[in-house]
Amino acid sequence: MVHLGLAATLLAAPAFTQVEAVCAEREALLTSLSREYSEAPKELGLANNGNVVELLTTRDGRTWTMLMTRPDGTSCVMAAGEAWEAVPAQMAGGQPM
């Protein structure tokens, strides 16, 4: 009976848990990421919705963070990880950039 109860609980649980995004003023996040991880802005782009998407990495790519900043200046951490590597231009599209 215990196994049936556990199975029902597992089947009813969502496949993943949604985590609330970490958001703050952009300058506060940049200061924190610099101090705690030695990350600095490396790349950025403008999204279709007017938000700025920004990649921060350490010099050696050991860690990285992806931020999205709204027009009001609020930034949210969209993703973070380890072992960031730049793709050589030949791999990106077959032609040197």
WOKA-V445634 format. One record per residue. N is the residue number from 1. RES is the residue in three letters. PSI is psi in whole degrees, 0 to 359 (* if undefined). OMEGA is omega in whole degrees, 0 to 359 (* if undefined). NEAR is the number of other C-alpha atoms within 12 Angstrom. Layout:
# WOKA-V445634
N RES PSI OMEGA NEAR
N RES PSI OMEGA NEAR
This chain:
# WOKA-V445634
1 MET 321 180 7
2 VAL 321 180 8
3 HIS 322 178 9
4 LEU 321 178 10
5 GLY 318 178 11
6 LEU 317 179 12
7 ALA 318 179 12
8 ALA 321 179 13
9 THR 315 180 13
10 LEU 321 180 13
11 LEU 330 181 12
12 ALA 340 182 11
13 ALA 147 177 11
14 PRO 156 182 10
15 ALA 334 178 9
16 PHE 160 178 9
17 THR 129 179 7
18 GLN 127 181 7
19 VAL 137 179 9
20 GLU 135 182 10
21 ALA 147 174 16
22 VAL 117 181 21
23 CYS 146 178 21
24 ALA 176 174 22
25 GLU 142 185 21
26 ARG 312 183 26
27 GLU 323 179 19
28 ALA 318 178 17
29 LEU 317 179 30
30 LEU 317 179 32
31 THR 315 180 18
32 SER 314 181 19
33 LEU 326 177 27
34 SER 313 183 21
35 ARG 314 186 13
36 GLU 330 186 14
37 TYR 358 184 24
38 SER 32 178 21
39 GLU 146 178 31
40 ALA 154 179 29
41 PRO 135 179 26
42 LYS 321 183 23
43 GLU 153 173 18
44 LEU 161 179 19
45 GLY 159 180 18
46 LEU 122 178 16
47 ALA 160 181 15
48 ASN 334 181 9
49 ASN 5 179 12
50 GLY 354 177 14
51 ASN 153 176 20
52 VAL 128 176 26
53 VAL 131 188 29
54 GLU 138 177 31
55 LEU 128 174 32
56 LEU 139 177 36
57 THR 165 168 32
58 THR 166 180 26
59 ARG 323 182 19
60 ASP 3 179 18
61 GLY 10 182 23
62 ARG 316 175 18
63 THR 159 179 25
64 TRP 157 177 33
65 THR 138 176 37
66 MET 122 178 33
67 LEU 151 169 40
68 MET 125 183 35
69 THR 127 178 31
70 ARG 162 179 23
71 PRO 336 179 16
72 ASP 0 177 14
73 GLY 356 178 19
74 THR 129 178 23
75 SER 146 177 27
76 CYS 140 176 30
77 VAL 120 181 31
78 MET 327 180 22
79 ALA 158 176 22
80 ALA 154 180 25
81 GLY 202 183 20
82 GLU 163 171 18
83 ALA 51 175 15
84 TRP 135 177 21
85 GLU 136 175 17
86 ALA 140 178 17
87 VAL 126 177 12
88 PRO 147 183 12
89 ALA 324 180 11
90 GLN 328 180 11
91 MET 330 186 11
92 ALA 321 183 11
93 GLY 6 180 10
94 GLY 339 180 10
95 GLN 142 175 9
96 PRO 142 181 10
97 MET * * 10
